[in-house]
């Protein structure tokens, strides 16, 4: 690694912000959408206006396209691992120590904030050491034993009772998590292991549980160890008084402020989840919501300019988004009033009472009391008001106008949705058309996205480089094309320059 710039006093406060799935095009989309509100081609975001802006590569140890666990491990521990693994090496014989764990050992307060669940892969990489990101119980156990000062998430523990631990993992986990086994309890699982439920253990490990925005807003320093699980709604549909990531960011920094400073990781997870669905309007809003959180952190930096390091990056890119297609009218995205998932739910409700079957088939279904008994004949005209309500499609002034061919595409997708045609993944034509998604939902999203000027290559992650933005103490170290493992290594060289990092120890059995 190249030497850092001239030595300065280590930053007292370190804030690492991760836009999950946020590639360069996602940032550009946020700028284009924001600019379109005033007729400009682009309005710079807070993050893209920082003095340092560069790129990072994201591949994992075993794949050019990383998953969140391996990428999170790289950003937390400064080491590569295989997809699916958290805080351990590829052979699961070595344990990686995260920069959050090192910061805690040296007297800093530590906070982990995410709009994912408590045990989501990216936040978990900062405290967990598990071979399988999807086995939620041991990841939750690692959270409790981490001793970190503050956790915020929008969802709780996955598998809080350990009911879904695969049999192949039991032998290992009964050794490493022996303290979490409920003694003298009968069990119905084959290994006769019964795990202590995690939520009641939070108090045992010294954590107060906060479950509402009201209680979170009421918290005041000094901070006692806290786990907060409170919903942060998707920005596209959030009410004006809803909790936001920016508000949580401000609260976290206020609670963690301490003589020795803090390390705070903040993840905006909704960007990734909505990019997986190719929901462009919702992604644009989430990028802006994440940037609002960046602005909150930047405001903290301006009050402590000689003591703060702020770094913003992403774990990977999701969706293969590209910009500049079609009419390039990004303001049209504002016509979308519902998430694609909400439209799908309303369509499902319609499908439950309607069918594309003819009159004779409906009559026979009623006589024989089969699945389609009592259902009404489906008609595309029935669903057009919903398409207008959710996506703005229509013929009036101010509507999103579609060509006759686009309306035919929607009609065909409606027919395919009513026939459950997304359930046939072996059909190459259907897979090309719909990618396993609900036909009408994905067709509507694609048409609006293309009218606005963006397209998607995939519903999954890609190997594209991601942005790195920084400001504050030592931030020039983040200039230049870099591997994602270099980011925590540089942070550690600045935050605790006398401490060796990365830290690797044999995995304890």
C-alpha positions in Angstrom: 0.0 0.0 0.0 1.4 3.5 -0.8 2.4 5.6 2.2 -0.2 8.0 3.4 0.1 11.8 3.4 2.1 13.6 6.0 1.2 12.5 9.5 -1.5 14.5 11.3 -3.3 14.0 14.6 -5.5 10.9 14.4 -9.2 11.6 13.8 -11.2 11.4 17.0 -14.4 10.6 15.1 -14.5 8.2 12.1 -17.7 7.8 10.1 -17.9 5.1 7.4 -21.0 5.2 5.3 -22.0 2.4 2.9 -24.6 2.8 0.2 -25.5 -0.9 -0.3 -25.6 -1.6 -4.0 -24.8 2.0 -4.9 -22.7 2.2 -8.1 -21.6 5.3 -10.0 -24.8 5.3 -12.0 -26.9 5.2 -8.9 -25.2 8.4 -7.7 -25.7 9.9 -11.1 -29.3 9.0 -11.1 -29.8 10.8 -7.8 -28.1 13.9 -9.3 -30.2 13.7 -12.5 -33.4 13.2 -10.6 -32.7 16.0 -8.1 -31.7 18.4 -11.0 -34.8 17.5 -12.9 -36.9 19.0 -10.1 -35.7 22.5 -11.1 -35.1 21.8 -14.8 -31.3 21.3 -14.5 -29.5 18.4 -16.1 -27.7 17.6 -12.8 -27.7 18.8 -9.2 -24.6 17.6 -7.3 -25.2 15.6 -4.2 -23.5 16.3 -0.9 -21.4 13.1 -1.3 -20.3 13.9 -4.8 -19.3 17.4 -3.7 -16.8 16.2 -1.2 -13.1 17.1 -1.9 -12.0 13.5 -2.5 -13.8 11.3 -5.0 -12.4 8.1 -6.5 -13.2 4.4 -7.2 -12.9 1.0 -5.6 -12.9 -2.5 -6.9 -15.2 -5.0 -5.2 -14.5 -8.6 -6.3 -14.5 -11.3 -3.6 -11.8 -14.0 -3.1 -13.7 -16.5 -5.2 -15.8 -14.4 -7.6 -15.5 -11.3 -9.8 -19.1 -10.4 -8.6 -19.1 -10.2 -4.8 -22.0 -10.7 -2.5 -22.6 -8.4 0.5 -21.0 -10.7 3.0 -17.6 -10.9 1.3 -17.8 -7.2 0.4 -18.7 -6.2 3.9 -15.9 -8.3 5.2 -13.5 -6.5 2.9 -14.7 -3.1 4.1 -14.7 -4.1 7.8 -11.6 -6.3 8.0 -9.4 -5.3 5.1 -9.2 -8.9 3.9 -10.9 -10.8 1.1 -13.0 -13.9 1.7 -15.4 -16.0 -0.3 -19.0 -15.0 -1.0 -21.3 -15.9 1.8 -18.6 -15.7 4.5 -18.4 -13.2 7.4 -15.2 -12.2 9.1 -13.4 -15.4 8.5 -10.9 -16.6 5.8 -11.9 -18.8 2.9 -11.1 -22.0 4.7 -12.8 -20.9 7.9 -9.6 -21.5 9.9 -8.7 -17.8 10.5 -10.7 -15.1 12.2 -10.5 -11.5 10.9 -10.8 -8.6 13.3 -12.8 -5.7 12.1 -11.8 -2.1 12.5 -14.9 -1.6 14.7 -13.6 -4.3 17.0 -10.2 -2.6 17.1 -11.7 0.8 17.7 -13.6 -0.6 20.7 -10.5 -2.2 22.2 -8.8 1.2 22.1 -11.6 3.0 24.0 -13.8 4.4 21.2 -17.5 4.1 21.3 -18.8 2.0 18.4 -22.1 2.3 16.6 -23.6 0.2 13.8 -26.5 1.7 11.9 -28.4 0.0 9.0 -31.7 0.0 7.3 -31.3 -3.8 7.0 -32.0 -6.3 9.8 -29.7 -6.5 12.8 -27.9 -9.5 11.2 -27.8 -8.2 7.6 -24.6 -9.2 5.8 -23.0 -5.8 5.6 -23.5 -4.7 9.2 -22.7 -8.2 10.4 -19.3 -8.1 8.8 -18.3 -5.6 11.5 -19.0 -8.0 14.4 -19.6 -11.5 13.1 -17.2 -14.4 12.4 -19.3 -17.0 10.6 -18.9 -19.3 7.6 -22.5 -18.8 6.5 -24.1 -15.4 6.4 -27.6 -17.1 6.0 -27.4 -18.9 9.3 -28.9 -16.1 11.3 -28.7 -17.4 14.9 -24.9 -17.4 15.3 -24.7 -14.0 13.6 -27.1 -12.7 16.2 -25.1 -14.3 19.0 -22.0 -12.6 17.7 -23.9 -9.3 17.9 -24.7 -9.7 21.5 -21.2 -10.7 22.5 -19.6 -7.9 20.5 -20.2 -5.4 23.2 -20.6 -2.6 20.7 -22.4 0.4 22.2 -25.2 1.1 19.8 -27.0 -0.9 17.1 -29.8 0.5 14.9 -31.7 -1.6 12.3 -35.1 -1.7 10.7 -35.5 -5.5 11.4 -34.6 -7.7 14.3 -32.8 -11.1 14.6 -33.3 -13.6 11.8 -34.0 -17.1 13.2 -34.0 -15.8 16.8 -34.7 -19.2 18.3 -32.1 -21.1 16.2 -34.8 -23.3 14.6 -33.3 -23.0 11.1 -29.7 -23.9 11.8 -28.8 -26.5 9.3 -27.8 -29.9 10.6 -24.4 -29.7 9.0 -23.5 -26.6 11.1 -24.7 -28.0 14.5 -21.5 -29.8 15.5 -19.4 -26.7 15.0 -21.8 -24.3 16.6 -22.5 -26.4 19.7 -18.7 -25.9 20.4 -18.3 -22.2 19.5 -21.7 -21.1 20.9 -21.9 -23.5 23.9 -23.1 -20.7 26.1 -26.2 -20.2 24.0 -27.5 -23.7 24.4 -30.4 -24.0 26.8 -29.4 -26.7 29.3 -31.6 -29.6 30.4 -34.2 -28.8 27.8 -36.0 -31.4 25.7 -35.8 -30.8 22.0 -37.4 -32.2 18.9 -34.6 -31.5 16.5 -32.4 -34.5 15.5 -29.3 -33.2 17.3 -31.3 -32.6 20.6 -30.0 -29.0 20.8 -32.3 -26.3 22.0 -31.0 -22.7 21.7 -31.8 -19.8 24.0 -34.0 -17.2 22.3 -31.9 -14.2 21.4 -34.3 -11.3 22.1 -34.6 -12.1 25.9 -30.8 -12.3 26.1 -30.3 -8.7 25.1 -30.7 -7.5 28.7 -28.3 -10.3 29.9 -25.6 -8.8 27.7 -26.3 -5.3 29.0 -28.4 -3.9 26.1 -31.6 -1.9 26.4 -34.1 -2.6 23.7 -35.7 0.4 21.8 -38.6 -0.5 19.6 -40.2 2.8 18.5 -39.3 6.1 16.9 -40.7 7.9 19.9 -38.3 6.1 22.3 -35.4 6.5 20.0 -36.0 10.2 19.7 -36.2 10.4 23.5 -32.7 8.9 24.0 -30.2 11.3 25.5 -26.5 11.0 26.2 -24.7 9.5 28.1 -25.4 6.4 26.0 -26.0 3.1 27.6 -25.6 0.0 25.4 -28.7 0.0 23.2 -30.2 -2.0 20.4 -32.9 -0.1 18.5 -35.1 -1.8 15.9 -37.4 0.8 14.3 -38.8 1.0 10.7 -37.3 3.5 8.3 -39.9 3.5 5.4 -38.8 3.6 1.8 -38.3 7.2 0.9 -40.8 7.0 -2.1 -43.7 6.3 0.2 -42.5 7.7 3.6 -44.9 10.0 5.5 -43.5 13.5 6.4 -43.1 12.5 10.1 -41.5 9.2 9.4 -38.1 8.3 10.8 -35.3 8.8 8.3 -31.7 7.6 8.0 -30.6 11.2 8.3 -32.4 11.6 11.6 -30.9 8.3 12.9 -27.4 9.5 11.8 -27.7 12.7 13.8 -29.1 10.8 16.8 -26.3 8.2 16.6 -23.5 10.7 16.5 -25.0 12.6 19.4 -25.3 9.5 21.5 -21.8 8.2 20.7 -19.9 11.4 21.3 -17.3 10.6 23.8 -13.9 11.7 25.2 -12.1 9.1 23.0 -14.4 9.7 20.1 -16.3 7.0 18.1 -16.3 4.7 15.1 -19.7 4.7 13.4 -20.8 2.6 10.4 -24.0 3.7 8.6 -25.5 1.6 5.9 -28.3 2.6 3.5 -29.6 -0.9 2.6 -32.7 0.1 0.7 -30.7 1.2 -2.4 -29.7 -2.4 -2.9 -33.0 -4.0 -2.2 -34.9 -1.7 -4.6 -32.2 -2.1 -7.3 -32.6 -5.8 -7.1 -36.2 -5.1 -8.2 -35.1 -2.6 -10.9 -37.4 0.0 -9.3 -35.7 3.1 -10.7 -37.9 5.8 -9.1 -37.6 4.2 -5.7 -33.8 3.8 -6.1 -33.5 7.5 -6.9 -35.4 8.5 -3.8 -33.2 6.2 -1.7 -30.0 7.6 -3.0 -31.3 11.1 -2.0 -32.3 9.8 1.4 -28.8 8.3 1.8 -27.3 11.6 0.7 -29.4 13.4 3.4 -27.7 11.1 5.9 -24.3 12.0 4.4 -25.3 15.7 4.8 -26.0 15.1 8.5 -22.6 13.5 8.9 -21.0 16.3 7.0 -22.6 18.8 9.3 -21.0 17.0 12.2 -17.7 17.2 10.4 -18.0 20.9 9.9 -18.4 21.3 13.6 -15.3 19.1 14.2 -13.2 19.6 11.1 -9.8 18.8 12.7 -11.1 15.7 14.5 -13.3 13.9 11.9 -12.8 11.5 9.0 -15.9 10.9 6.9 -15.7 8.1 4.2 -18.6 7.1 1.9 -18.5 4.1 -0.4 -20.5 1.1 -1.5 -20.1 -2.7 -1.0 -21.0 -3.4 -4.7 -23.2 -2.3 -7.6 -26.6 -3.8 -8.0 -28.7 -4.0 -11.2 -26.2 -2.9 -13.9 -27.9 0.4 -14.2 -27.1 2.7 -17.2 -28.3 6.2 -17.9 -29.1 8.2 -21.1 -31.7 6.1 -22.8 -35.0 7.0 -24.3 -36.4 10.5 -23.7 -33.9 11.2 -20.9 -36.7 12.9 -18.9 -35.7 12.0 -15.3 -38.5 14.1 -13.8 -40.9 11.5 -15.0 -39.8 9.2 -12.2 -41.6 11.6 -9.8 -44.9 10.3 -11.4 -44.4 7.0 -9.7 -46.4 7.1 -6.5 -46.0 3.5 -5.2 -43.2 1.0 -4.9 -43.2 -1.8 -7.4 -43.9 -4.2 -4.5 -47.0 -2.3 -3.6 -48.3 -2.4 -7.1 -47.7 -6.2 -7.2 -49.6 -6.6 -3.9 -52.6 -4.8 -5.4 -52.4 -6.8 -8.6 -52.3 -10.0 -6.5 -55.5 -8.9 -4.8 -57.1 -8.5 -8.2 -55.8 -11.9 -9.4 -57.4 -13.6 -6.4 -60.8 -12.7 -7.6 -60.3 -12.6 -11.4 -59.2 -15.1 -14.1 -58.5 -15.0 -17.9 -60.5 -18.2 -18.3 -63.5 -18.1 -20.6 -67.2 -18.3 -19.6 -67.4 -22.1 -19.9 -64.2 -22.7 -17.9 -65.5 -20.4 -15.2 -68.8 -22.2 -15.1 -67.1 -25.6 -14.8 -64.8 -24.3 -12.0 -67.8 -23.1 -10.1 -69.6 -26.4 -10.5 -66.5 -28.5 -9.6 -65.4 -26.0 -6.9 -61.9 -25.8 -8.2 -59.3 -23.0 -7.8 -61.1 -20.6 -10.1 -64.6 -21.0 -8.7 -66.5 -17.8 -8.4 -63.9 -15.7 -10.1 -64.8 -12.8 -12.4 -63.5 -12.4 -16.0 -60.2 -10.4 -16.0 -59.9 -7.4 -18.3 -56.9 -5.1 -18.8 -59.2 -2.1 -18.6 -59.8 -3.0 -15.0 -56.2 -2.5 -14.1 -55.5 0.7 -16.1 -56.6 3.0 -13.3 -54.1 1.3 -11.0 -51.3 1.7 -13.6 -52.2 5.4 -13.7 -52.3 5.7 -9.9 -49.0 4.0 -9.3 -47.0 4.9 -12.4 -48.8 7.9 -14.0 -49.5 6.1 -17.3 -52.4 7.7 -19.1 -53.7 9.9 -22.0 -54.4 13.2 -20.2 -52.2 16.2 -19.9 -49.5 15.6 -17.3 -49.7 11.8 -17.6 -46.9 9.6 -18.8 -47.8 9.0 -22.4 -47.0 5.6 -23.8 -47.0 4.4 -27.4 -49.6 2.0 -28.7 -46.9 -0.7 -28.7 -46.1 0.0 -25.1 -49.7 -0.4 -24.1 -49.8 -3.7 -26.0 -46.7 -4.8 -24.0 -48.6 -4.0 -20.8 -51.7 -5.8 -21.9 -49.7 -8.9 -22.8 -47.8 -8.7 -19.5 -51.2 -8.4 -17.7 -52.3 -11.6 -19.4 -49.1 -13.4 -18.4 -49.4 -12.1 -14.8 -52.9 -13.6 -14.5 -51.6 -16.9 -15.8 -48.7 -17.0 -13.4 -46.3 -17.2 -16.3 -43.4 -15.9 -14.2 -43.4 -19.3 -12.5 -41.9 -21.0 -15.5 -38.1 -20.3 -15.3 -37.2 -22.9 -17.9 -38.9 -21.0 -20.6 -36.1 -18.9 -22.2 -38.5 -16.4 -23.8 -40.3 -15.7 -20.5 -37.0 -15.5 -18.6 -35.7 -13.0 -21.1 -38.9 -11.0 -20.9 -39.5 -11.0 -17.2 -36.5 -12.4 -15.4 -38.6 -14.3 -13.0 -40.4 -11.2 -11.8 -44.2 -10.5 -12.0 -44.7 -9.8 -15.7 -46.9 -6.7 -15.4 -45.0 -5.2 -12.5 -41.6 -5.4 -14.2 -43.0 -4.3 -17.6 -44.5 -1.2 -16.0 -41.3 -0.4 -14.2 -39.2 -0.9 -17.3 -41.4 1.3 -19.4 -41.3 4.2 -16.9 -37.6 3.8 -16.4 -36.9 3.8 -20.2 -39.1 6.9 -20.6 -37.1 8.6 -17.9 -33.7 7.5 -19.4 -32.4 4.5 -17.5 -32.2 0.8 -18.0 -31.1 -2.3 -16.1 -28.9 -5.2 -17.1 -29.7 -7.6 -14.3 -31.6 -8.1 -11.1 -28.4 -9.1 -9.3 -25.0 -7.7 -8.3 -22.4 -6.8 -10.9 -18.6 -6.5 -10.8 -18.7 -2.7 -11.6 -16.4 -0.4 -9.6 -18.0 1.7 -6.9 -17.4 5.3 -5.8 -15.4 6.4 -2.8 -15.9 9.9 -1.4 -14.1 11.4 1.6 -13.4 14.5 3.6 -11.7 15.4 6.9 -8.5 14.3 8.6 -6.3 12.3 6.2 -8.9 12.0 3.5 -6.5 12.5 0.7 -5.3 9.0 1.4 -8.4 7.8 -0.4 -7.4 9.2 -3.7 -6.7 6.8 -6.5 -8.2 3.6 -7.8 -8.1 1.1 -4.9 -9.3 -2.3 -3.8 -12.1 -2.2 -1.3 -9.8 -3.9 1.3 -7.6 -0.8 1.2 -10.4 1.4 2.6 -10.4 0.0 6.2 -6.6 -0.3 6.1 -6.3 3.4 5.4 -8.9 4.2 8.0 -7.0 2.3 10.6 -3.6 3.9 9.6 -5.3 7.2 10.3 -7.4 6.4 13.3 -5.0 4.2 15.2 -1.6 4.5 13.4 0.3 2.5 16.0 -2.0 -0.6 15.7 -1.3 -3.4 13.3 -4.1 -4.0 10.8 -5.4 -6.2 9.3 -5.5 -8.5 12.3 -5.9 -12.2 11.8 -6.1 -14.9 14.5 -6.7 -18.6 14.5 -10.3 -19.4 14.8 -11.2 -20.6 18.3 -13.2 -23.9 18.5 
